[in-house]
């Protein structure tokens, strides 16, 4: 659930108790024991913010209210079939207003349909997004409603609704305003980016920035003490790897900052361009291709050095990095996203990152970015410098980064860093043949089972990724009115994809189409 549920001024209502009710209902339920793979659910109190990032989940709900016969009723917009990874899908609207009392039986019916019809053998396609795409949302909905009608009545479907108010958090200290006393410049920077005023007057939430999502055991113990001192002891984590303290009296903010600063957790920049999300990448994940944490750390350091003088147009952009195309770093929904790939140069392998631009973090991850081409890992900081610089000088009034990228078009954007894609010989620049934070010559020979529960990256995944790159090239040729090249490249893409799928079953298929 959204970490600001219950204190957000734009939410329809607090979704926390509904998330807890559904989690405890499904946990251990017989109807969820036969999925091909995982099933992720997100709750959001608002539609326009990032909140629960509903659009990228297997099942997502957004709180809504409506009035019937003078009575206010609670319900949810229900979405199914979202997901990132190699083949990203936007979730489809299942119901525009699902009454709160049928949330649990509908979720149970969805689970049954997924367990019965979802893929079991091929783990790469064992997610509900593929089932929804295969059946179509209308047929999927028909099957779910048909299944729901057969379910035996379960008192747990509505029992938790009588206890909803029991989860309301209570403040530990009385509300109070922040005094007008002079503050340090460090406090002011932290206050500007890390404080969010609650809908309850006199209280604020504090976002604790965790660079690369890291926190030590000693810091956690100290943070627990701080939470007990200033709040009721509740701490929430965020999807972008930070921690949130809620119900902080605004009068206590200077004292809270001092306590956090003393344990190394007083850094500013939450939700800004320096607050970069990264998956573990090659540090610990066997699926990692490129060093996502190494790149994220380098970008953070460079951007933080000039954050005080950075143009406001780029301060609130989002950068997200994944070590491979499974999108554990959420690169699809970033303004500037990167995911690890590799390219061959002679007898060497060069670490690269595919550049994905124009994703939408708001509107619950409302749209995904477009892959613009792969660049050597060591040149990604220059890509960021060029893109942000161009955005500062050329964006129109109130134009988002997504709209800016769409206005420029694929050709202009690709030309912006096309020169950076060329790889010099190893003897000319050996640094390009190493990854961030690792002086050894780059290799992908140690790939295996990954933290995201995926399997070893199959040959088919690489083939489909290559076909996707050819689709992009065909689109570029089409924009340039090079119709013959566009047609040839599109045909080559279809041929590559078809051959890849055939090779999944018959590895010795000949190259002759």
Backbone torsions as a table, in degrees:
resi	resn	phi	psi	omega
1	UNK	NA	155.0	177.2
2	UNK	-53.5	132.3	-178.6
3	UNK	-67.3	-13.9	179.3
4	UNK	-100.2	8.0	179.3
5	UNK	-58.4	130.8	179.6
6	UNK	97.5	-18.1	-179.9
7	UNK	-126.2	-0.2	-176.1
8	UNK	-83.7	134.6	-176.6
9	UNK	-77.1	-15.3	-177.7
10	UNK	-106.4	1.1	-178.1
11	UNK	-76.5	152.8	174.7
12	UNK	-71.7	-44.9	174.2
13	UNK	-166.8	170.3	-177.9
14	UNK	-72.5	120.8	-178.4
15	UNK	-92.4	-4.4	-176.5
16	UNK	-53.7	-50.7	-178.3
17	UNK	-64.8	-29.0	177.8
18	UNK	-71.4	-39.7	177.0
19	UNK	-63.1	-43.8	178.8
20	UNK	-65.8	-42.1	-179.9
21	UNK	-61.0	-43.8	179.9
22	UNK	-68.8	-40.9	-179.3
23	UNK	-60.5	-46.6	-178.9
24	UNK	-70.5	-28.4	178.1
25	UNK	-71.2	-44.7	-176.5
26	UNK	-79.3	-28.2	-176.4
27	UNK	-61.7	114.6	-179.8
28	UNK	81.2	0.3	-179.5
29	UNK	-67.7	138.7	-179.4
30	UNK	-56.6	-30.1	-175.7
31	UNK	-76.8	-3.8	179.2
32	UNK	-116.8	16.5	-175.8
33	UNK	-94.1	-2.3	-174.3
34	UNK	-126.6	36.4	175.3
35	UNK	-78.8	149.7	174.5
36	UNK	-66.5	-38.0	176.2
37	UNK	-149.8	-159.2	-172.2
38	UNK	-70.4	164.0	-179.0
39	UNK	-141.5	108.9	-172.6
40	UNK	-107.1	136.1	-176.8
41	UNK	-122.3	138.6	179.3
42	UNK	-129.0	143.9	177.6
43	UNK	-119.7	136.5	178.7
44	UNK	-133.7	139.2	177.1
45	UNK	-88.2	-17.4	-177.8
46	UNK	-127.8	155.2	177.9
47	UNK	-93.7	-35.1	-171.3
48	UNK	-85.9	-18.0	-179.3
49	UNK	-90.2	-179.0	176.5
50	UNK	-72.3	-47.2	175.3
51	UNK	43.5	-116.2	-175.9
52	UNK	-88.6	1.0	-177.0
53	UNK	51.5	52.3	-174.2
54	UNK	-56.4	-37.7	-171.5
55	UNK	-68.7	-12.4	-178.6
56	UNK	-109.9	18.5	-177.8
57	UNK	-113.9	160.0	177.3
58	UNK	-58.4	-43.0	175.2
59	UNK	-141.8	133.8	-179.9
60	UNK	-140.1	146.2	179.6
61	UNK	-130.5	140.2	177.4
62	UNK	-119.0	128.5	-177.8
63	UNK	-66.6	132.5	175.2
64	UNK	-140.3	157.0	176.9
65	UNK	-130.9	151.7	172.6
66	UNK	-148.1	159.2	-178.1
67	UNK	-108.5	125.9	176.7
68	UNK	-124.8	121.3	179.9
69	UNK	53.5	40.0	177.3
70	UNK	79.1	3.9	-178.7
71	UNK	-113.3	129.1	178.3
72	UNK	-78.6	129.7	180.0
73	UNK	-118.8	142.5	176.5
74	UNK	-96.1	144.3	176.3
75	UNK	-162.1	-166.7	-175.9
76	UNK	-143.0	143.8	160.2
77	UNK	-78.8	123.8	-176.2
78	UNK	-107.7	127.8	179.6
79	UNK	-121.1	146.7	177.8
80	UNK	-138.8	155.0	170.1
81	UNK	85.8	21.2	175.3
82	UNK	-87.5	166.4	177.6
83	UNK	166.4	154.4	178.7
84	UNK	-102.4	-131.5	179.1
85	UNK	79.0	-163.1	-177.0
86	UNK	-61.5	-37.6	179.9
87	UNK	-118.7	87.4	-176.8
88	UNK	-72.9	142.8	177.8
89	UNK	-130.1	136.1	168.9
90	UNK	-80.6	136.2	179.0
91	UNK	-62.3	148.1	-179.1
92	UNK	-101.9	143.6	178.6
93	UNK	-70.1	120.5	178.8
94	UNK	-93.0	-40.8	-177.8
95	UNK	-154.4	130.1	-179.3
96	UNK	-75.5	-24.2	175.1
97	UNK	-150.7	98.5	177.2
98	UNK	-98.4	112.1	-178.4
99	UNK	-55.8	145.5	-174.9
100	UNK	-57.2	-31.8	-175.6
101	UNK	-73.7	-12.9	178.8
102	UNK	-111.5	11.3	178.3
103	UNK	-61.8	-48.4	-176.5
104	UNK	-69.2	-47.1	177.6
105	UNK	-64.0	-33.4	177.5
106	UNK	-67.3	-41.1	177.3
107	UNK	-63.4	-38.4	177.8
108	UNK	-64.8	-41.3	179.1
109	UNK	-66.3	-40.6	176.3
110	UNK	-60.1	-42.4	179.1
111	UNK	-61.3	-41.0	-179.6
112	UNK	-65.4	-44.0	179.9
113	UNK	-64.3	-42.6	179.0
114	UNK	-64.0	-43.3	-179.7
115	UNK	-64.5	-35.4	-176.7
116	UNK	-80.0	-41.1	-171.6
117	UNK	-109.5	-13.3	-177.8
118	UNK	-69.8	158.4	-179.2
119	UNK	-65.1	139.5	179.2
120	UNK	-118.3	-35.4	-172.2
121	UNK	-83.5	-46.7	-178.0
122	UNK	-91.6	101.1	-175.9
123	UNK	-62.4	-25.2	-179.9
124	UNK	-67.3	-17.8	-179.2
125	UNK	-123.7	17.1	-176.1
126	UNK	-91.4	48.8	176.0
127	UNK	-126.1	155.3	-174.0
128	UNK	-67.0	-22.2	-180.0
129	UNK	-61.1	-35.0	179.6
130	UNK	-72.7	-34.9	178.0
131	UNK	-67.5	-43.7	178.7
132	UNK	-62.9	-41.5	179.0
133	UNK	-65.7	-38.0	-179.2
134	UNK	-68.2	-45.2	-176.5
135	UNK	-82.7	-30.2	-169.2
136	UNK	89.0	145.8	-173.4
137	UNK	-64.0	-35.0	-178.0
138	UNK	-68.4	-43.1	178.4
139	UNK	-68.4	-39.9	177.6
140	UNK	-60.6	-43.5	179.4
141	UNK	-63.0	-41.1	179.6
142	UNK	-60.2	-43.7	-179.5
143	UNK	-65.2	-39.4	-179.5
144	UNK	-66.7	-46.3	-179.7
145	UNK	-65.0	-36.2	176.4
146	UNK	-64.2	-41.6	178.5
147	UNK	-66.6	-41.6	-178.9
148	UNK	-61.4	-35.7	-178.9
149	UNK	-67.0	-20.7	-178.6
150	UNK	-93.2	-8.0	-175.5
151	UNK	-69.2	136.1	173.4
152	UNK	-69.1	143.9	-178.3
153	UNK	-58.2	137.6	-180.0
154	UNK	-129.7	118.8	-178.2
155	UNK	-61.0	-20.5	179.8
156	UNK	-68.8	-18.7	-179.1
157	UNK	-57.0	-35.0	-176.0
158	UNK	-124.0	-7.3	-176.0
159	UNK	-58.7	-38.5	-176.3
160	UNK	-68.6	-20.6	-177.0
161	UNK	-64.9	-27.6	179.6
162	UNK	-75.0	-11.0	-177.7
163	UNK	-112.3	14.4	-173.5
164	UNK	-58.9	-43.9	-175.5
165	UNK	-68.1	-16.6	-178.0
166	UNK	-67.2	-19.5	179.9
167	UNK	-89.0	-3.9	178.2
168	UNK	-60.1	128.4	178.9
169	UNK	-76.7	145.9	177.7
170	UNK	-112.1	135.3	178.4
171	UNK	-69.1	147.9	177.6
172	UNK	-84.8	-36.7	-176.5
173	UNK	-117.5	153.7	178.8
174	UNK	-67.7	150.3	179.0
175	UNK	-66.4	147.5	177.9
176	UNK	-161.9	150.3	-178.9
177	UNK	-78.8	155.4	172.9
178	UNK	-72.6	128.7	-178.0
179	UNK	-70.8	164.3	-178.1
180	UNK	-89.7	15.7	-179.8
181	UNK	-64.1	149.4	177.9
182	UNK	-60.4	139.0	179.6
183	UNK	-120.8	161.6	177.9
184	UNK	-71.0	158.0	177.9
185	UNK	-62.9	-34.9	178.7
186	UNK	-63.5	-42.4	177.9
187	UNK	-63.6	-42.6	-178.0
188	UNK	-62.7	-39.9	178.2
189	UNK	-65.4	-42.7	178.4
190	UNK	-63.9	-43.0	-179.4
191	UNK	-62.5	-37.4	-176.8
192	UNK	-66.4	-36.1	-172.8
193	UNK	-107.5	-23.9	-170.5
194	UNK	-109.7	-1.5	-178.9
195	UNK	-110.4	135.1	179.2
196	UNK	-133.1	123.7	-174.9
197	UNK	-78.3	129.5	-179.5
198	UNK	-75.2	165.3	175.5
199	UNK	-71.8	-17.1	174.7
200	UNK	-84.9	114.4	-173.3
201	UNK	-58.1	135.1	177.2
202	UNK	91.0	-1.2	-179.9
203	UNK	-121.7	153.8	-179.0
204	UNK	-140.8	157.3	169.3
205	UNK	-100.9	146.0	178.8
206	UNK	-115.5	120.8	175.2
207	UNK	-94.3	125.0	-179.9
208	UNK	-96.6	114.6	-177.6
209	UNK	-76.0	125.8	176.9
210	UNK	-115.5	98.4	178.1
211	UNK	-55.1	126.2	-177.3
212	UNK	61.1	14.6	179.1
213	UNK	74.2	15.5	-175.0
214	UNK	-92.9	141.0	173.5
215	UNK	-153.0	140.1	-177.4
216	UNK	-87.7	165.9	177.9
217	UNK	-63.3	-40.9	179.2
218	UNK	-63.2	-40.6	178.4
219	UNK	-64.6	-38.7	178.9
220	UNK	-63.9	-41.9	178.4
221	UNK	-63.5	-43.8	179.4
222	UNK	-65.7	-37.5	179.1
223	UNK	-66.0	-36.6	176.2
224	UNK	-61.0	-40.6	177.5
225	UNK	-63.8	-41.8	179.7
226	UNK	-63.1	-42.5	-179.1
227	UNK	-64.8	-35.8	178.0
228	UNK	-72.1	-27.5	-178.9
229	UNK	-76.5	-35.8	-172.3
230	UNK	-113.3	-17.5	-179.7
231	UNK	-131.2	-168.9	177.9
232	UNK	-85.9	11.6	177.0
233	UNK	94.3	5.2	-179.7
234	UNK	-91.3	130.9	176.8
235	UNK	-124.8	137.8	176.9
236	UNK	-120.0	145.9	174.9
237	UNK	-100.4	159.7	-178.8
238	UNK	-116.6	160.2	-178.6
239	UNK	-70.2	-18.0	176.2
240	UNK	-101.1	31.6	166.3
241	UNK	69.0	32.0	173.8
242	UNK	-117.0	179.3	179.2
243	UNK	-125.6	142.5	-177.8
244	UNK	-121.2	130.5	168.5
245	UNK	-104.0	131.2	-177.2
246	UNK	-114.2	164.8	177.1
247	UNK	59.8	39.8	172.9
248	UNK	-87.4	123.4	174.5
249	UNK	-62.0	131.7	-178.0
250	UNK	-58.7	-28.1	177.7
251	UNK	-66.2	-23.1	-177.9
252	UNK	-91.1	-2.9	-173.6
253	UNK	-57.7	-43.9	177.8
254	UNK	-59.5	-39.9	-179.9
255	UNK	-69.2	-39.1	177.3
256	UNK	-63.5	-43.5	179.2
257	UNK	-60.2	-45.0	-179.7
258	UNK	-60.8	-40.7	179.7
259	UNK	-66.3	-41.0	178.3
260	UNK	-69.0	-41.7	179.4
261	UNK	-60.6	-36.3	-177.8
262	UNK	-66.3	-24.2	179.6
263	UNK	-108.2	14.7	176.2
264	UNK	78.1	22.8	-178.7
265	UNK	-120.2	27.4	-178.0
266	UNK	-104.1	24.5	-177.4
267	UNK	-74.1	140.9	175.9
268	UNK	-82.0	-173.8	171.0
269	UNK	96.6	9.4	179.8
270	UNK	-60.4	129.9	177.9
271	UNK	76.8	7.0	179.5
272	UNK	-103.8	-176.0	-176.6
273	UNK	-65.0	-23.3	179.0
274	UNK	-81.5	-13.2	-177.6
275	UNK	-88.3	74.0	-170.6
276	UNK	-87.6	134.4	176.8
277	UNK	-94.7	136.1	177.7
278	UNK	-143.4	143.4	170.8
279	UNK	-79.8	173.1	179.8
280	UNK	-62.7	-29.7	179.0
281	UNK	59.1	-147.0	-175.1
282	UNK	-70.7	-8.8	178.0
283	UNK	-59.1	-45.1	-177.2
284	UNK	-138.6	-14.9	-174.6
285	UNK	-93.5	129.4	-178.7
286	UNK	-74.8	-11.7	175.2
287	UNK	-88.1	-13.4	-176.0
288	UNK	-61.1	134.9	176.8
289	UNK	-100.3	-49.5	179.5
290	UNK	-119.2	161.3	-174.0
291	UNK	-79.8	87.1	-177.7
292	UNK	-65.3	-41.8	179.0
293	UNK	-66.7	-38.1	177.9
294	UNK	-62.3	-44.7	178.2
295	UNK	-66.2	-44.5	-179.2
296	UNK	-60.9	-41.3	178.6
297	UNK	-64.3	-40.7	178.7
298	UNK	-65.3	-45.1	179.2
299	UNK	-63.4	-41.9	-179.9
300	UNK	-61.1	-44.9	-179.1
301	UNK	-61.7	-45.5	-178.5
302	UNK	-66.1	-43.0	-177.9
303	UNK	-71.8	-35.2	-179.5
304	UNK	-65.6	-32.6	-178.9
305	UNK	-63.1	-27.1	-178.8
306	UNK	-119.3	15.6	-176.5
307	UNK	-64.7	-30.2	-177.5
308	UNK	-68.7	-27.0	-177.8
309	UNK	-110.3	6.5	-175.9
310	UNK	-68.6	141.7	177.4
311	UNK	-61.3	139.4	-177.4
312	UNK	-60.6	-24.7	-177.6
313	UNK	-61.9	-29.9	-176.4
314	UNK	-107.2	-7.5	-174.6
315	UNK	-60.4	-34.2	-175.6
316	UNK	-103.7	18.0	173.0
317	UNK	-72.1	156.3	179.9
318	UNK	-111.5	132.2	174.6
319	UNK	-117.3	131.1	-179.3
320	UNK	-139.1	138.7	-171.7
321	UNK	-128.8	131.7	174.9
322	UNK	-118.6	146.2	179.8
323	UNK	-77.3	-17.1	176.4
324	UNK	-149.6	-171.9	-174.8
325	UNK	-82.4	3.8	179.1
326	UNK	-73.8	-9.7	170.8
327	UNK	65.6	33.7	174.5
328	UNK	-65.7	-21.7	175.3
329	UNK	-89.8	3.4	175.2
330	UNK	64.5	35.5	-175.3
331	UNK	-62.7	-23.9	-178.1
332	UNK	-64.8	-29.4	-175.3
333	UNK	-103.7	15.7	179.1
334	UNK	-94.9	154.8	169.3
335	UNK	-61.8	-47.1	175.4
336	UNK	-123.6	108.9	-179.4
337	UNK	-115.3	150.6	179.9
338	UNK	-141.2	138.1	172.9
339	UNK	-136.6	145.6	-171.3
340	UNK	-71.2	134.7	172.8
341	UNK	-142.2	176.1	176.3
342	UNK	-134.3	155.9	177.2
343	UNK	-136.9	150.0	179.0
344	UNK	-95.3	141.8	174.0
345	UNK	-138.1	103.3	-174.3
346	UNK	64.3	-127.1	179.4
347	UNK	-93.2	9.4	-175.3
348	UNK	-113.4	159.3	172.7
349	UNK	-113.1	133.6	-174.6
350	UNK	-113.7	127.7	176.9
351	UNK	-68.9	132.7	179.5
352	UNK	-130.5	166.3	167.7
353	UNK	-129.8	129.9	172.4
354	UNK	-73.2	133.0	-178.5
355	UNK	-92.7	123.2	-180.0
356	UNK	-120.8	120.5	-171.4
357	UNK	-122.8	147.6	171.0
358	UNK	84.2	22.4	173.6
359	UNK	-71.4	163.1	-176.3
360	UNK	-118.4	114.4	178.9
361	UNK	-79.5	-38.2	179.3
362	UNK	-73.8	-179.1	-177.0
363	UNK	53.6	38.2	179.0
364	UNK	56.8	43.6	-176.9
365	UNK	69.1	53.9	-167.5
366	UNK	-64.7	-26.7	178.5
367	UNK	-156.0	158.9	-176.0
368	UNK	-102.8	152.8	-179.7
369	UNK	-77.0	171.9	-177.9
370	UNK	-111.9	130.3	177.5
371	UNK	-67.7	129.5	-174.2
372	UNK	-113.6	0.6	-179.4
373	UNK	126.4	157.6	-177.4
374	UNK	-97.8	141.0	-178.6
375	UNK	-129.4	140.9	176.1
376	UNK	-50.8	140.2	-173.2
377	UNK	-54.3	-40.6	-175.9
378	UNK	-71.3	-10.1	-179.5
379	UNK	-103.1	0.4	-179.1
380	UNK	-61.8	-39.6	176.3
381	UNK	-56.3	-35.2	177.5
382	UNK	-69.1	-35.7	175.6
383	UNK	-60.5	-45.9	179.2
384	UNK	-62.1	-42.1	-179.9
385	UNK	-61.4	-44.6	-178.5
386	UNK	-68.2	-44.8	-177.4
387	UNK	-65.4	-46.2	-179.5
388	UNK	-68.1	-37.0	178.1
389	UNK	-64.3	-42.0	179.0
390	UNK	-66.4	-38.2	179.3
391	UNK	-64.8	-41.4	180.0
392	UNK	-60.9	-43.8	-173.5
393	UNK	-84.5	-22.4	-171.1
394	UNK	-120.5	-5.3	-177.5
395	UNK	-73.0	147.4	178.2
396	UNK	-84.5	168.1	-177.2
397	UNK	-58.9	128.4	178.7
398	UNK	61.5	19.8	179.8
399	UNK	-85.7	122.6	178.5
400	UNK	-70.9	164.3	178.0
401	UNK	-63.6	-38.5	177.3
402	UNK	-59.1	-48.0	-179.7
403	UNK	-65.7	-35.7	178.5
404	UNK	-62.6	-46.2	179.1
405	UNK	-63.4	-41.5	179.4
406	UNK	-65.5	-36.5	-179.6
407	UNK	-69.6	-40.6	179.0
408	UNK	-65.3	-40.3	-179.1
409	UNK	89.0	162.8	-173.8
410	UNK	-60.8	-41.8	-175.1
411	UNK	-63.7	-50.9	-178.9
412	UNK	-62.3	-42.5	-178.7
413	UNK	-64.7	-45.2	-179.2
414	UNK	-64.5	-37.9	178.5
415	UNK	-65.0	-22.5	-177.2
416	UNK	-62.2	-31.7	-179.2
417	UNK	-133.9	21.9	-177.8
418	UNK	-61.7	-35.7	-179.7
419	UNK	-64.9	-24.8	-178.6
420	UNK	-77.1	-11.9	-178.3
421	UNK	-81.9	-15.1	-177.8
422	UNK	-77.0	132.0	-174.6
423	UNK	-104.1	119.5	176.0
424	UNK	-73.1	165.8	178.1
425	UNK	-62.1	155.8	-177.0
426	UNK	-57.2	-42.5	-178.2
427	UNK	-70.1	-21.0	179.7
428	UNK	-78.8	-40.2	179.1
429	UNK	-150.7	82.9	-177.5
430	UNK	-67.7	-16.6	-178.7
431	UNK	-65.1	-28.5	179.5
432	UNK	-69.0	-15.5	-177.8
433	UNK	-95.4	11.0	172.9
434	UNK	-121.7	161.4	-178.4
435	UNK	-104.2	168.8	179.6
436	UNK	-61.9	128.2	176.9
437	UNK	76.9	11.8	-178.3
438	UNK	-144.6	113.9	-176.6
439	UNK	-82.6	-7.3	-179.7
440	UNK	-73.2	156.1	175.5
441	UNK	-62.8	135.9	-172.5
442	UNK	-69.0	141.0	175.6
443	UNK	-152.2	155.1	174.0
444	UNK	-116.0	23.6	-176.0
445	UNK	-72.5	-12.2	-177.0
446	UNK	-106.1	20.2	179.2
447	UNK	-70.3	150.2	-179.7
448	UNK	-164.8	-144.7	-179.6
449	UNK	-71.7	137.2	-172.5
450	UNK	-109.0	167.7	-179.0
451	UNK	-67.0	-24.3	-177.4
452	UNK	-79.6	7.9	178.4
453	UNK	75.2	10.7	175.1
454	UNK	-81.5	170.3	178.1
455	UNK	-96.0	-178.7	172.5
456	UNK	-54.3	138.0	-177.7
457	UNK	-62.8	121.2	-175.9
458	UNK	-79.9	161.7	174.7
459	UNK	-58.3	-36.2	-179.8
460	UNK	-61.4	-36.6	179.4
461	UNK	-62.3	-43.3	178.7
462	UNK	-65.3	-39.2	179.7
463	UNK	-64.2	-43.5	178.8
464	UNK	-67.8	-34.8	176.5
465	UNK	-64.7	-38.6	177.3
466	UNK	-65.7	-39.1	177.3
467	UNK	-63.6	-38.2	178.5
468	UNK	-64.0	-39.2	177.9
469	UNK	-63.2	-38.2	179.1
470	UNK	-67.2	-34.1	175.3
471	UNK	-60.9	-43.2	178.6
472	UNK	-61.3	-44.9	179.5
473	UNK	-61.5	-38.5	178.2
474	UNK	-63.1	-39.1	178.2
475	UNK	-65.1	-38.6	177.5
476	UNK	-63.1	-46.5	178.3
477	UNK	-60.6	-38.3	179.8
478	UNK	-64.6	-41.2	178.1
479	UNK	-64.7	-25.5	179.8
480	UNK	-90.9	5.7	-177.7
481	UNK	63.5	20.8	175.9
482	UNK	-90.0	76.2	-168.5
483	UNK	-66.5	-37.1	-179.6
484	UNK	-65.9	-46.1	178.3
485	UNK	-63.6	-37.9	179.0
486	UNK	-61.8	-44.8	179.8
487	UNK	-64.9	-42.8	-179.8
488	UNK	-63.8	-42.3	-178.6
489	UNK	-69.9	-38.5	177.4
490	UNK	-63.9	-41.1	177.6
491	UNK	-63.4	-42.9	178.8
492	UNK	-61.6	-36.4	178.4
493	UNK	-65.2	-46.0	179.0
494	UNK	-62.6	-39.9	179.7
495	UNK	-64.8	-42.8	179.5
496	UNK	-62.6	-44.9	-179.7
497	UNK	-64.3	-44.1	-179.2
498	UNK	-63.8	-44.7	-180.0
499	UNK	-62.8	-39.3	179.2
500	UNK	-61.7	-43.9	-179.1
501	UNK	-67.1	-36.7	177.4
502	UNK	-66.8	-40.2	-179.3
503	UNK	-63.9	-22.4	176.4
504	UNK	-61.5	-29.7	-179.8
505	UNK	-102.7	-34.7	-176.4
506	UNK	-130.4	94.6	-172.1
507	UNK	-66.1	-21.8	-175.9
508	UNK	-98.8	24.5	179.3
509	UNK	-60.4	135.6	-178.6
510	UNK	-70.8	161.4	-179.7
511	UNK	-77.7	-20.2	-179.1
512	UNK	-69.6	117.6	-179.3
513	UNK	-67.0	NA	NA
